[in-house]
Amino acid sequence: MMKQISYKQNLLLVLVVALLCFNVSAQETKKRPPIIDVHVHAMKVNPAFANDLCPWFLKNMPGGDPKQPAPSFLSNGCADPLKAAKSDKEMKDALLATAERLNVIMVASGDAGVLHDWHKAAPNRIIPSLGISNGKEMTVKAFEDSLSKGFYKVMGEVAPQYQGMSPSDLSLDEYFGVAEKLGVPVGIHMGTGGNGMANITAPKYRASLGRPFLLEDMLARHPKLKIWVMHAGYPMIDEMIALMGANAYVYVDLAGFIWSYPLEEVHAYLQRLIQAGFGKRIMYGTDLMVWPKLLETSINVIESANYLSEDQKRDIFFNNAARFFNLDVNKYK
């Protein structure tokens, strides 16, 4: 009789342990809260230039010499560099798998073929965006037709700074007018791009053309246009804060500088935006290109920021972008 009771007790103990293990496993696999990455590049992978990357590599910008070959501004000499995808398929598979695991929705722009391929594979993960930086890329009519057909939901990345142009240049004005008329939000490159040698890698680039104040004339001409300033106008924090204070429809993203400039700089810049009262207008972004693990690296920057409350983190990761892009939040719960 005692042996029978002992057997039953052991069986009960095994069942209890199994149930506890199941509950722990279920909690571990519970879907993460959604994150919106508002700045992703859908681009063909060039194996010759797909190099591994150390985050925050711009903590050392030694400069160069015009008589010597240009030094690489990328770095892969750290203990755990981010691995670059070596083919389009590897990039798509790795990126979409990571996005699924981390529950990330991506606003992506770039190569039309790559973008359609990603969207076909994961339509609930990709919000297509149409970028244009000068009027030679497509006519205003072709641009309006592309936005009106419904595939593209966003206009961006708009990067006239690399063309040596102000974002208020009149050659782009009709395109912004189309976006305003259709209610399409616009992402504009401002600020960062100075990798310590932009004069070598992008000769038309001018640091002065990244000033947030240069947006004012365009915004005045299009008072109902919603824009977000990519890279948060880094490092021009005073102008960025002043511009946001004067324009209710201006948001920012944290892309690019969040993983390239010194981590102390990243936190100082973000904290300044928070202190200035703009926690409801900051959006998470990566500027992701060929390093799928960059999602985890940059997400951790926000998650580990001890000056942010949990509500502020959720705003940056999801709530602000959902509001800015007029998304149905129930779709992502």
C-alpha positions as CSV (number, residue, x, y, z in Angstrom):
1,M,0.0,0.0,0.0
2,M,2.8,2.4,0.9
3,K,4.6,1.6,-2.4
4,Q,1.4,2.3,-4.3
5,I,1.0,5.7,-2.6
6,S,4.6,6.5,-3.2
7,Y,4.2,5.7,-6.9
8,K,1.1,7.9,-7.1
9,Q,2.9,10.8,-5.4
10,N,5.8,10.5,-7.8
11,L,3.5,10.4,-10.7
12,L,1.7,13.5,-9.4
13,L,5.1,15.3,-8.9
14,V,6.1,14.5,-12.5
15,L,2.9,15.9,-13.8
16,V,3.2,19.1,-11.7
17,V,6.8,19.6,-13.0
18,A,5.8,19.0,-16.5
19,L,2.9,21.5,-16.2
20,L,5.3,24.1,-14.7
21,C,7.8,23.5,-17.6
22,F,5.0,23.9,-20.1
23,N,3.9,27.2,-18.5
24,V,7.5,28.6,-18.5
25,S,7.9,27.6,-22.1
26,A,4.6,29.2,-23.1
27,Q,5.7,32.4,-21.4
28,E,9.0,32.4,-23.2
29,T,7.3,32.0,-26.5
30,K,4.7,34.6,-25.8
31,K,4.5,37.1,-28.6
32,R,6.5,40.2,-28.0
33,P,4.9,43.6,-28.0
34,P,5.0,45.1,-31.5
35,I,7.7,47.3,-32.7
36,I,7.7,49.6,-35.8
37,D,11.0,50.3,-37.5
38,V,10.3,53.3,-39.6
39,H,13.5,53.3,-41.5
40,V,14.6,50.2,-43.4
41,H,16.4,49.9,-46.8
42,A,15.3,47.2,-49.2
43,M,18.4,46.9,-51.3
44,K,20.2,44.3,-53.5
45,V,23.1,42.8,-51.7
46,N,26.5,43.4,-53.3
47,P,28.8,40.6,-51.9
48,A,31.9,42.7,-52.6
49,F,30.7,45.4,-50.3
50,A,28.7,43.3,-47.7
51,N,31.2,43.6,-44.9
52,D,30.7,42.8,-41.2
53,L,30.1,45.8,-39.0
54,C,30.9,46.8,-35.4
55,P,28.2,49.0,-33.9
56,W,29.1,52.5,-32.8
57,F,32.1,52.4,-35.2
58,L,32.2,56.2,-35.5
59,K,33.6,56.6,-32.0
60,N,36.9,56.8,-33.9
61,M,37.1,59.1,-36.9
62,P,40.8,59.7,-37.5
63,G,40.5,61.5,-40.8
64,G,42.6,60.9,-43.9
65,D,45.2,62.4,-46.2
66,P,44.5,63.4,-49.8
67,K,47.7,61.7,-50.9
68,Q,46.7,58.4,-49.3
69,P,43.8,55.9,-50.1
70,A,40.7,56.8,-48.2
71,P,40.5,54.9,-45.0
72,S,37.4,52.7,-44.4
73,F,34.9,54.3,-42.1
74,L,33.4,50.9,-41.3
75,S,34.9,48.7,-38.6
76,N,34.8,45.0,-38.0
77,G,37.5,44.6,-35.5
78,C,35.3,44.2,-32.4
79,A,34.7,40.9,-30.5
80,D,31.2,40.4,-32.0
81,P,30.7,42.3,-35.3
82,L,27.3,42.2,-37.0
83,K,27.3,39.7,-39.8
84,A,26.4,41.0,-43.3
85,A,24.1,39.0,-45.5
86,K,25.9,37.7,-48.6
87,S,22.9,37.3,-51.0
88,D,19.5,38.7,-51.5
89,K,17.9,35.5,-50.4
90,E,20.0,35.3,-47.2
91,M,19.1,38.9,-46.4
92,K,15.3,38.4,-46.9
93,D,15.2,35.1,-45.0
94,A,17.3,36.4,-42.1
95,L,15.5,39.7,-41.9
96,L,12.0,38.4,-42.0
97,A,12.8,35.6,-39.6
98,T,14.2,38.2,-37.1
99,A,11.3,40.5,-37.7
100,E,8.9,37.7,-36.9
101,R,10.7,36.6,-33.8
102,L,10.9,40.2,-32.5
103,N,7.5,41.2,-33.8
104,V,8.8,44.1,-35.9
105,I,6.9,45.9,-38.6
106,M,9.1,47.7,-41.1
107,V,8.6,50.8,-43.2
108,A,10.9,50.0,-46.1
109,S,12.0,51.7,-49.2
110,G,14.6,51.1,-51.9
111,D,14.9,48.7,-54.8
112,A,11.4,48.0,-56.2
113,G,12.0,44.4,-57.0
114,V,13.4,43.7,-53.5
115,L,10.6,45.6,-51.8
116,H,7.9,43.7,-53.7
117,D,9.7,40.4,-52.9
118,W,9.8,41.2,-49.2
119,H,6.2,42.4,-49.2
120,K,5.0,39.3,-51.0
121,A,6.7,37.0,-48.4
122,A,5.5,39.0,-45.4
123,P,2.8,41.5,-46.2
124,N,2.0,42.1,-42.5
125,R,5.6,43.0,-41.8
126,I,6.4,45.4,-44.6
127,I,4.9,48.9,-45.2
128,P,6.2,50.0,-48.6
129,S,7.6,53.5,-49.0
130,L,8.5,55.3,-52.3
131,G,11.7,57.3,-52.1
132,I,12.6,60.2,-54.4
133,S,15.4,62.8,-54.0
134,N,15.3,64.8,-57.2
135,G,12.9,65.4,-60.0
136,K,14.9,63.4,-62.5
137,E,14.0,60.1,-60.9
138,M,10.4,60.2,-62.0
139,T,7.8,62.7,-63.2
140,V,5.3,64.2,-60.8
141,K,2.5,62.3,-62.6
142,A,4.3,59.0,-62.4
143,F,5.0,59.7,-58.7
144,E,1.3,60.4,-58.0
145,D,0.2,57.4,-60.0
146,S,2.5,55.1,-58.0
147,L,1.2,56.4,-54.7
148,S,-2.4,56.3,-55.8
149,K,-2.3,52.6,-56.8
150,G,-2.1,51.6,-53.1
151,F,1.1,49.6,-52.8
152,Y,3.2,52.4,-51.5
153,K,1.9,53.9,-48.2
154,V,4.7,56.4,-47.5
155,M,7.0,58.8,-49.3
156,G,10.6,58.4,-48.3
157,E,13.5,58.3,-48.0
158,V,13.8,61.8,-49.5
159,A,17.5,62.7,-49.4
160,P,18.2,66.0,-51.3
161,Q,21.1,66.6,-49.0
162,Y,23.2,64.1,-50.9
163,Q,22.3,65.9,-54.1
164,G,23.6,69.2,-52.8
165,M,20.0,70.5,-52.4
166,S,17.9,71.9,-49.6
167,P,14.7,70.0,-48.7
168,S,12.9,73.3,-49.5
169,D,14.3,73.3,-53.1
170,L,11.4,74.1,-55.4
171,S,12.2,71.3,-57.8
172,L,10.8,68.9,-55.1
173,D,7.8,71.0,-54.2
174,E,5.2,69.4,-56.5
175,Y,6.1,66.0,-55.1
176,F,5.5,67.2,-51.5
177,G,2.3,68.7,-52.8
178,V,1.2,65.2,-54.0
179,A,2.0,63.7,-50.7
180,E,0.0,66.4,-48.9
181,K,-3.0,66.0,-51.1
182,L,-3.0,62.2,-50.7
183,G,-2.4,62.3,-47.0
184,V,0.9,60.4,-47.4
185,P,3.5,60.9,-44.6
186,V,7.0,61.8,-45.7
187,G,10.4,60.8,-44.3
188,I,13.2,63.3,-45.1
189,H,16.9,62.7,-44.5
190,M,18.4,65.4,-42.4
191,G,21.6,65.8,-40.4
192,T,23.8,62.8,-40.0
193,G,25.7,61.5,-43.0
194,G,29.0,62.9,-41.9
195,N,30.9,59.7,-41.4
196,G,34.2,61.6,-41.0
197,M,34.9,61.6,-44.8
198,A,31.6,62.5,-46.6
199,N,33.6,64.8,-48.9
200,I,35.2,61.6,-50.3
201,T,32.3,59.2,-50.4
202,A,29.5,61.7,-51.3
203,P,31.1,64.9,-52.9
204,K,27.7,66.7,-53.3
205,Y,26.8,66.2,-49.7
206,R,26.9,69.4,-47.6
207,A,26.6,69.3,-43.8
208,S,24.9,72.7,-43.8
209,L,22.0,71.3,-45.9
210,G,21.1,69.0,-43.1
211,R,19.9,71.9,-40.9
212,P,16.3,71.2,-39.7
213,F,15.5,74.9,-40.2
214,L,15.8,74.4,-44.0
215,L,12.5,72.5,-43.8
216,E,10.5,75.6,-42.7
217,D,9.8,77.1,-46.1
218,M,8.6,73.8,-47.5
219,L,6.4,73.2,-44.4
220,A,4.9,76.6,-44.7
221,R,4.0,75.9,-48.4
222,H,2.4,72.6,-47.3
223,P,0.8,73.2,-43.9
224,K,-1.0,69.9,-43.8
225,L,2.0,67.7,-44.7
226,K,3.2,65.2,-42.1
227,I,6.9,64.6,-42.1
228,W,9.4,62.8,-39.9
229,V,13.0,63.9,-39.8
230,M,15.2,60.9,-40.3
231,H,18.2,60.6,-37.9
232,A,16.4,63.2,-35.7
233,G,18.5,65.9,-37.4
234,Y,21.6,64.7,-35.5
235,P,23.7,66.5,-34.3
236,M,21.7,69.7,-34.7
237,I,19.6,69.3,-31.6
238,D,18.8,72.9,-30.9
239,E,17.3,73.5,-34.4
240,M,15.5,70.1,-34.2
241,I,13.8,71.1,-30.9
242,A,12.9,74.5,-32.2
243,L,11.4,73.1,-35.5
244,M,9.3,70.5,-33.6
245,G,8.2,73.3,-31.2
246,A,6.9,75.3,-34.2
247,N,5.4,72.5,-36.2
248,A,2.8,70.1,-34.9
249,Y,3.2,67.6,-37.7
250,V,6.9,67.0,-37.4
251,Y,8.2,63.8,-35.8
252,V,11.7,62.3,-35.8
253,D,13.3,58.8,-36.0
254,L,16.5,57.6,-34.3
255,A,17.8,55.7,-37.3
256,G,21.4,55.5,-38.3
257,F,23.1,57.4,-35.5
258,I,21.5,55.0,-33.0
259,W,24.1,52.3,-34.0
260,S,26.9,54.3,-35.7
261,Y,27.9,57.2,-33.4
262,P,29.3,56.8,-29.9
263,L,26.7,55.3,-27.6
264,E,27.1,58.1,-25.1
265,E,26.2,60.6,-27.9
266,V,23.2,58.6,-28.8
267,H,21.8,58.6,-25.3
268,A,22.7,62.3,-24.8
269,Y,20.8,63.3,-27.9
270,L,17.8,61.1,-27.2
271,Q,17.6,62.3,-23.6
272,R,17.7,65.9,-24.7
273,L,14.6,65.3,-27.0
274,I,12.8,63.6,-24.1
275,Q,13.7,66.5,-21.7
276,A,12.5,69.0,-24.3
277,G,9.0,67.3,-24.1
278,F,8.9,65.4,-27.4
279,G,8.6,61.9,-26.1
280,K,5.4,61.5,-28.1
281,R,7.1,62.4,-31.4
282,I,10.1,60.1,-31.4
283,M,10.0,56.9,-33.5
284,Y,12.3,53.9,-33.5
285,G,14.2,53.3,-36.7
286,T,17.4,51.5,-37.7
287,D,18.5,52.6,-41.2
288,L,19.0,48.9,-41.7
289,M,20.8,47.8,-44.8
290,V,22.6,44.4,-44.9
291,W,22.9,43.5,-41.3
292,P,19.8,41.7,-40.0
293,K,21.0,41.5,-36.4
294,L,21.0,45.3,-36.4
295,L,17.4,45.1,-35.2
296,E,18.4,43.5,-31.9
297,T,21.4,45.8,-31.4
298,S,19.4,49.0,-31.8
299,I,16.3,47.7,-29.9
300,N,18.6,47.1,-27.0
301,V,19.7,50.7,-27.0
302,I,16.2,51.8,-26.2
303,E,15.4,48.9,-23.8
304,S,18.5,49.6,-21.8
305,A,18.0,53.4,-21.5
306,N,17.4,53.9,-17.8
307,Y,16.2,57.5,-18.2
308,L,13.2,56.2,-20.2
309,S,10.0,55.0,-18.5
310,E,8.4,51.8,-19.8
311,D,5.6,54.0,-21.3
312,Q,8.1,56.1,-23.1
313,K,9.8,53.1,-24.5
314,R,6.5,51.8,-25.8
315,D,5.8,55.2,-27.3
316,I,9.1,55.1,-29.2
317,F,8.9,51.5,-30.2
318,F,5.2,51.5,-31.4
319,N,2.7,54.1,-30.2
320,N,4.1,57.2,-31.8
321,A,4.6,55.5,-35.2
322,A,1.1,53.9,-35.1
323,R,-0.3,57.4,-34.5
324,F,1.9,59.1,-37.1
325,F,1.1,56.5,-39.9
326,N,-2.6,56.2,-38.8
327,L,-2.3,52.4,-38.3
328,D,-5.0,50.2,-36.9
329,V,-3.3,49.2,-33.6
330,N,-5.7,46.2,-33.2
331,K,-4.1,44.6,-36.2
332,Y,-0.8,44.3,-34.4
333,K,-1.9,43.1,-31.0
